[in-house]
Amino acid sequence: MRSRPPLNPEDRQIIEEWQAKIAIANRNNIFCHCKTCNAEWVDSSLEADCQACGSDRVERISCWQFPDD
């Protein structure tokens, strides 16, 4: 694998700002789908169990990944 050259300070700042915005978007916007009972909800935790049946078989997708139509 080829090594990448180090980022210049401007590029590093752009990437850090982008990462901070993604972290904010994830904070309260996790779409959850229970694979056991098919319940769906939006949560702020990546560790939440199903609110309907208590299962830990939960698929989690960051809501910012859904397009705005």
MOPAC internal coordinates of N, CA, C and O (Angstrom, degrees):
PM7 1SCF
backbone

  N    0.0000 0     0.00 0     0.00 0    0    0    0
  C    1.4433 1     0.00 0     0.00 0    1    0    0
  C    1.5261 1   108.59 1     0.00 0    2    1    0
  O    1.2310 1   120.67 1   -44.67 1    3    2    1
  N    1.3125 1   116.33 1   135.33 1    3    2    1
  C    1.4576 1   120.71 1  -179.76 1    5    3    2
  C    1.5154 1   110.54 1   -79.11 1    6    5    3
  O    1.2310 1   121.23 1   -39.77 1    7    6    5
  N    1.3166 1   115.26 1   140.23 1    7    6    5
  C    1.4632 1   118.08 1   178.07 1    9    7    6
  C    1.5245 1   108.94 1   -82.27 1   10    9    7
  O    1.2310 1   120.97 1   -31.14 1   11   10    9
  N    1.3008 1   115.74 1   148.86 1   11   10    9
  C    1.4605 1   121.56 1  -179.58 1   13   11   10
  C    1.5217 1   109.47 1   -93.41 1   14   13   11
  O    1.2310 1   120.68 1   -32.99 1   15   14   13
  N    1.3202 1   116.31 1   147.01 1   15   14   13
  C    1.4680 1   117.70 1   175.64 1   17   15   14
  C    1.5274 1   109.44 1   -68.67 1   18   17   15
  O    1.2310 1   119.60 1   -25.90 1   19   18   17
  N    1.3075 1   118.37 1   154.10 1   19   18   17
  C    1.4685 1   120.42 1   179.45 1   21   19   18
  C    1.5310 1   110.87 1   -63.35 1   22   21   19
  O    1.2310 1   121.11 1   -31.26 1   23   22   21
  N    1.3047 1   115.48 1   148.74 1   23   22   21
  C    1.4685 1   120.79 1   178.67 1   25   23   22
  C    1.5162 1   110.17 1   -74.35 1   26   25   23
  O    1.2310 1   121.45 1   -34.75 1   27   26   25
  N    1.3140 1   114.83 1   145.25 1   27   26   25
  C    1.4653 1   117.51 1   173.78 1   29   27   26
  C    1.5298 1   108.19 1   -77.50 1   30   29   27
  O    1.2310 1   119.17 1   -18.56 1   31   30   29
  N    1.3211 1   119.19 1   161.44 1   31   30   29
  C    1.4674 1   121.72 1  -175.66 1   33   31   30
  C    1.5331 1   113.73 1   -56.67 1   34   33   31
  O    1.2310 1   119.86 1   143.45 1   35   34   33
  N    1.3191 1   117.86 1   -36.55 1   35   34   33
  C    1.4723 1   120.58 1  -179.95 1   37   35   34
  C    1.5241 1   111.17 1   -66.32 1   38   37   35
  O    1.2310 1   120.21 1   134.41 1   39   38   37
  N    1.3226 1   117.20 1   -45.59 1   39   38   37
  C    1.4647 1   121.02 1   178.17 1   41   39   38
  C    1.5228 1   111.11 1   -64.24 1   42   41   39
  O    1.2310 1   120.63 1   139.38 1   43   42   41
  N    1.3274 1   116.39 1   -40.62 1   43   42   41
  C    1.4601 1   120.59 1   179.14 1   45   43   42
  C    1.5383 1   110.36 1   -60.92 1   46   45   43
  O    1.2310 1   120.38 1   138.50 1   47   46   45
  N    1.3397 1   116.88 1   -41.50 1   47   46   45
  C    1.4592 1   121.13 1   179.33 1   49   47   46
  C    1.5250 1   111.04 1   -64.93 1   50   49   47
  O    1.2310 1   120.14 1   138.35 1   51   50   49
  N    1.3255 1   117.34 1   -41.65 1   51   50   49
  C    1.4690 1   121.31 1   178.68 1   53   51   50
  C    1.5295 1   110.16 1   -61.19 1   54   53   51
  O    1.2310 1   120.53 1   135.16 1   55   54   53
  N    1.3154 1   116.60 1   -44.84 1   55   54   53
  C    1.4688 1   120.55 1  -179.71 1   57   55   54
  C    1.5301 1   110.59 1   -65.28 1   58   57   55
  O    1.2310 1   119.85 1   137.33 1   59   58   57
  N    1.3234 1   117.89 1   -42.67 1   59   58   57
  C    1.4712 1   120.85 1   179.35 1   61   59   58
  C    1.5292 1   111.12 1   -64.05 1   62   61   59
  O    1.2310 1   119.81 1   141.16 1   63   62   61
  N    1.3318 1   117.96 1   -38.84 1   63   62   61
  C    1.4663 1   120.93 1   177.37 1   65   63   62
  C    1.5217 1   110.33 1   -65.19 1   66   65   63
  O    1.2310 1   120.11 1   138.20 1   67   66   65
  N    1.3285 1   117.40 1   -41.80 1   67   66   65
  C    1.4542 1   121.95 1   178.70 1   69   67   66
  C    1.5308 1   110.33 1   -62.86 1   70   69   67
  O    1.2310 1   120.24 1   135.77 1   71   70   69
  N    1.3311 1   117.15 1   -44.23 1   71   70   69
  C    1.4614 1   120.85 1   179.41 1   73   71   70
  C    1.5251 1   111.33 1   -63.55 1   74   73   71
  O    1.2310 1   120.00 1   142.11 1   75   74   73
  N    1.3351 1   117.60 1   -37.89 1   75   74   73
  C    1.4647 1   121.03 1   178.29 1   77   75   74
  C    1.5305 1   110.60 1   -65.31 1   78   77   75
  O    1.2310 1   119.94 1   140.00 1   79   78   77
  N    1.3225 1   117.73 1   -40.00 1   79   78   77
  C    1.4712 1   121.15 1   178.56 1   81   79   78
  C    1.5246 1   111.25 1   -65.49 1   82   81   79
  O    1.2310 1   120.48 1   141.06 1   83   82   81
  N    1.3226 1   116.68 1   -38.94 1   83   82   81
  C    1.4717 1   120.26 1   177.41 1   85   83   82
  C    1.5269 1   109.80 1   -64.83 1   86   85   83
  O    1.2310 1   119.82 1   138.36 1   87   86   85
  N    1.3240 1   117.95 1   -41.64 1   87   86   85
  C    1.4688 1   121.43 1   178.98 1   89   87   86
  C    1.5294 1   110.50 1   -61.80 1   90   89   87
  O    1.2310 1   119.89 1   138.63 1   91   90   89
  N    1.3355 1   117.81 1   -41.37 1   91   90   89
  C    1.4655 1   121.44 1   177.73 1   93   91   90
  C    1.5247 1   110.06 1   -64.41 1   94   93   91
  O    1.2310 1   120.24 1   135.93 1   95   94   93
  N    1.3194 1   117.15 1   -44.07 1   95   94   93
  C    1.4692 1   120.86 1   179.73 1   97   95   94
  C    1.5222 1   111.38 1   -61.96 1   98   97   95
  O    1.2310 1   120.29 1   144.50 1   99   98   97
  N    1.3242 1   117.05 1   -35.50 1   99   98   97
  C    1.4633 1   120.83 1  -179.59 1  101   99   98
  C    1.5239 1   112.83 1   -75.30 1  102  101   99
  O    1.2310 1   120.21 1   156.18 1  103  102  101
  N    1.3161 1   117.21 1   -23.82 1  103  102  101
  C    1.4632 1   121.30 1  -170.12 1  105  103  102
  C    1.5281 1   113.33 1   -53.63 1  106  105  103
  O    1.2310 1   119.44 1   137.70 1  107  106  105
  N    1.3199 1   118.67 1   -42.30 1  107  106  105
  C    1.4656 1   120.94 1  -176.52 1  109  107  106
  C    1.5214 1   112.73 1  -129.51 1  110  109  107
  O    1.2310 1   120.18 1  -158.38 1  111  110  109
  N    1.3015 1   117.26 1    21.62 1  111  110  109
  C    1.4557 1   119.18 1  -172.42 1  113  111  110
  C    1.5191 1   112.72 1  -137.78 1  114  113  111
  O    1.2310 1   120.53 1  -118.52 1  115  114  113
  N    1.3161 1   116.59 1    61.48 1  115  114  113
  C    1.4560 1   121.60 1   177.97 1  117  115  114
  C    1.5331 1   108.09 1  -107.75 1  118  117  115
  O    1.2310 1   120.65 1   -65.28 1  119  118  117
  N    1.3355 1   116.37 1   114.72 1  119  118  117
  C    1.4609 1   120.93 1   176.56 1  121  119  118
  C    1.5269 1   107.34 1   -78.22 1  122  121  119
  O    1.2310 1   120.75 1   -53.38 1  123  122  121
  N    1.3240 1   116.17 1   126.62 1  123  122  121
  C    1.4627 1   121.82 1  -177.84 1  125  123  122
  C    1.5228 1   110.52 1  -117.11 1  126  125  123
  O    1.2310 1   120.93 1   -40.18 1  127  126  125
  N    1.3218 1   115.84 1   139.82 1  127  126  125
  C    1.4690 1   122.58 1   176.95 1  129  127  126
  C    1.5200 1   108.42 1  -133.73 1  130  129  127
  O    1.2310 1   120.94 1   -58.93 1  131  130  129
  N    1.3311 1   115.80 1   121.07 1  131  130  129
  C    1.4610 1   120.59 1   179.27 1  133  131  130
  C    1.5273 1   109.50 1   -80.09 1  134  133  131
  O    1.2310 1   120.91 1   -54.78 1  135  134  133
  N    1.3208 1   115.87 1   125.22 1  135  134  133
  C    1.4587 1   120.87 1   179.48 1  137  135  134
  C    1.5214 1   112.13 1   -78.46 1  138  137  135
  O    1.2310 1   120.16 1   169.45 1  139  138  137
  N    1.3295 1   117.30 1   -10.55 1  139  138  137
  C    1.4672 1   121.24 1  -179.82 1  141  139  138
  C    1.5215 1   111.41 1   -89.81 1  142  141  139
  O    1.2310 1   120.23 1   129.45 1  143  142  141
  N    1.3490 1   117.17 1   -50.55 1  143  142  141
  C    1.4739 1   119.64 1  -175.18 1  145  143  142
  C    1.5258 1   113.46 1  -116.17 1  146  145  143
  O    1.2310 1   119.87 1  -178.36 1  147  146  145
  N    1.3346 1   117.86 1     1.64 1  147  146  145
  C    1.4693 1   124.12 1   179.17 1  149  147  146
  C    1.5266 1   114.96 1    67.78 1  150  149  147
  O    1.2310 1   119.93 1  -164.36 1  151  150  149
  N    1.3264 1   117.75 1    15.64 1  151  150  149
  C    1.4680 1   119.84 1   174.88 1  153  151  150
  C    1.5260 1   109.12 1   -65.80 1  154  153  151
  O    1.2310 1   120.59 1   -30.48 1  155  154  153
  N    1.3366 1   116.47 1   149.52 1  155  154  153
  C    1.4578 1   122.22 1   177.84 1  157  155  154
  C    1.5164 1   109.35 1  -132.86 1  158  157  155
  O    1.2310 1   120.49 1   -39.72 1  159  158  157
  N    1.3343 1   116.66 1   140.28 1  159  158  157
  C    1.4593 1   121.61 1   178.63 1  161  159  158
  C    1.5175 1   109.26 1  -160.78 1  162  161  159
  O    1.2310 1   120.91 1   -13.06 1  163  162  161
  N    1.3172 1   115.86 1   166.94 1  163  162  161
  C    1.4590 1   121.77 1   175.05 1  165  163  162
  C    1.5187 1   107.34 1  -108.72 1  166  165  163
  O    1.2310 1   120.54 1   -46.71 1  167  166  165
  N    1.3241 1   116.56 1   133.29 1  167  166  165
  C    1.4599 1   122.36 1  -175.11 1  169  167  166
  C    1.5224 1   109.65 1  -133.32 1  170  169  167
  O    1.2310 1   121.23 1    -7.96 1  171  170  169
  N    1.3107 1   115.26 1   172.04 1  171  170  169
  C    1.4600 1   120.20 1   176.01 1  173  171  170
  C    1.5229 1   111.27 1  -109.72 1  174  173  171
  O    1.2310 1   120.10 1  -173.94 1  175  174  173
  N    1.3084 1   117.42 1     6.06 1  175  174  173
  C    1.4571 1   121.12 1  -177.26 1  177  175  174
  C    1.5240 1   110.87 1  -120.69 1  178  177  175
  O    1.2310 1   121.11 1   -42.21 1  179  178  177
  N    1.3160 1   115.49 1   137.79 1  179  178  177
  C    1.4622 1   120.25 1   174.05 1  181  179  178
  C    1.5239 1   111.41 1   -84.24 1  182  181  179
  O    1.2310 1   120.40 1   179.85 1  183  182  181
  N    1.3256 1   116.85 1    -0.15 1  183  182  181
  C    1.4620 1   121.41 1  -176.83 1  185  183  182
  C    1.5280 1   113.08 1  -114.92 1  186  185  183
  O    1.2310 1   119.51 1  -177.65 1  187  186  185
  N    1.3211 1   118.54 1     2.35 1  187  186  185
  C    1.4724 1   121.74 1  -173.70 1  189  187  186
  C    1.5227 1   111.60 1   -65.64 1  190  189  187
  O    1.2310 1   121.19 1   -43.53 1  191  190  189
  N    1.3300 1   115.33 1   136.47 1  191  190  189
  C    1.4580 1   121.33 1   170.67 1  193  191  190
  C    1.5253 1   108.40 1   -83.86 1  194  193  191
  O    1.2310 1   120.69 1   -13.10 1  195  194  193
  N    1.3301 1   116.28 1   166.90 1  195  194  193
  C    1.4637 1   121.01 1  -179.10 1  197  195  194
  C    1.5246 1   110.43 1   -60.79 1  198  197  195
  O    1.2310 1   121.09 1   -48.80 1  199  198  197
  N    1.3166 1   115.52 1   131.20 1  199  198  197
  C    1.4616 1   121.00 1   179.07 1  201  199  198
  C    1.5238 1   112.23 1   -73.43 1  202  201  199
  O    1.2310 1   120.57 1   156.61 1  203  202  201
  N    1.3437 1   116.52 1   -23.39 1  203  202  201
  C    1.4606 1   120.02 1  -177.09 1  205  203  202
  C    1.5293 1   113.10 1   -87.32 1  206  205  203
  O    1.2310 1   120.30 1   135.78 1  207  206  205
  N    1.3491 1   117.04 1   -44.22 1  207  206  205
  C    1.4697 1   118.99 1  -174.38 1  209  207  206
  C    1.5249 1   114.04 1  -121.60 1  210  209  207
  O    1.2310 1   119.98 1   173.06 1  211  210  209
  N    1.3320 1   117.64 1    -6.94 1  211  210  209
  C    1.4571 1   121.11 1   178.31 1  213  211  210
  C    1.5191 1   115.01 1    83.30 1  214  213  211
  O    1.2310 1   119.79 1  -177.30 1  215  214  213
  N    1.3226 1   118.01 1     2.70 1  215  214  213
  C    1.4593 1   121.22 1  -178.77 1  217  215  214
  C    1.5252 1   111.14 1   -66.87 1  218  217  215
  O    1.2310 1   121.36 1   -30.20 1  219  218  217
  N    1.3386 1   115.00 1   149.80 1  219  218  217
  C    1.4604 1   119.31 1   174.21 1  221  219  218
  C    1.5264 1   111.06 1   -99.44 1  222  221  219
  O    1.2310 1   120.28 1  -172.57 1  223  222  221
  N    1.3231 1   117.07 1     7.43 1  223  222  221
  C    1.4648 1   122.69 1   177.47 1  225  223  222
  C    1.5319 1   109.05 1   -86.16 1  226  225  223
  O    1.2310 1   120.88 1  -108.65 1  227  226  225
  N    1.3220 1   115.93 1    71.35 1  227  226  225
  C    1.4621 1   122.21 1  -173.80 1  229  227  226
  C    1.5247 1   109.83 1  -117.29 1  230  229  227
  O    1.2310 1   121.36 1   -52.54 1  231  230  229
  N    1.3246 1   115.00 1   127.46 1  231  230  229
  C    1.4648 1   121.16 1   173.02 1  233  231  230
  C    1.5233 1   107.31 1   -88.88 1  234  233  231
  O    1.2310 1   120.72 1   -45.12 1  235  234  233
  N    1.3342 1   116.22 1   134.88 1  235  234  233
  C    1.4733 1   120.71 1  -177.38 1  237  235  234
  C    1.5199 1   109.89 1  -124.57 1  238  237  235
  O    1.2310 1   120.71 1   -48.64 1  239  238  237
  N    1.3265 1   116.25 1   131.36 1  239  238  237
  C    1.4571 1   122.11 1   179.50 1  241  239  238
  C    1.5278 1   107.73 1  -132.34 1  242  241  239
  O    1.2310 1   120.32 1   -50.18 1  243  242  241
  N    1.3105 1   116.99 1   129.82 1  243  242  241
  C    1.4676 1   120.43 1   176.41 1  245  243  242
  C    1.5294 1   109.12 1   -64.17 1  246  245  243
  O    1.2310 1   120.58 1   -50.74 1  247  246  245
  N    1.3283 1   116.49 1   129.26 1  247  246  245
  C    1.4569 1   120.65 1  -175.46 1  249  247  246
  C    1.5273 1   112.74 1   -62.94 1  250  249  247
  O    1.2310 1   119.27 1   151.39 1  251  250  249
  N    1.3231 1   119.00 1   -28.61 1  251  250  249
  C    1.4631 1   119.92 1  -179.04 1  253  251  250
  C    1.5345 1   111.14 1   -63.55 1  254  253  251
  O    1.2310 1   119.89 1   167.18 1  255  254  253
  N    1.3104 1   117.81 1   -12.82 1  255  254  253
  C    1.4479 1   120.94 1  -179.74 1  257  255  254
  C    1.5375 1   112.22 1   -79.14 1  258  257  255
  O    1.2310 1   120.62 1   168.72 1  259  258  257
  N    1.3368 1   116.42 1   -11.28 1  259  258  257
  C    1.4499 1   120.47 1   178.13 1  261  259  258
  C    1.5234 1   109.19 1   -87.56 1  262  261  259
  O    1.2310 1   119.41 1   -45.75 1  263  262  261
  N    1.3268 1   118.72 1   134.25 1  263  262  261
  C    1.4672 1   120.03 1  -179.59 1  265  263  262
  C    1.5254 1   111.38 1   -70.82 1  266  265  263
  O    1.2310 1   121.32 1   -31.68 1  267  266  265
  N    1.3313 1   115.08 1   148.32 1  267  266  265
  C    1.4641 1   120.88 1   172.02 1  269  267  266
  C    1.5275 1   107.00 1   -86.25 1  270  269  267
  O    1.2310 1   120.54 1   -59.04 1  271  270  269
  N    1.3112 1   116.57 1   120.96 1  271  270  269
  C    1.4738 1   119.82 1   179.45 1  273  271  270
  C    1.4989 1   111.50 1   -92.85 1  274  273  271
  O    1.2310 1   120.10 1   180.00 1  275  274  273

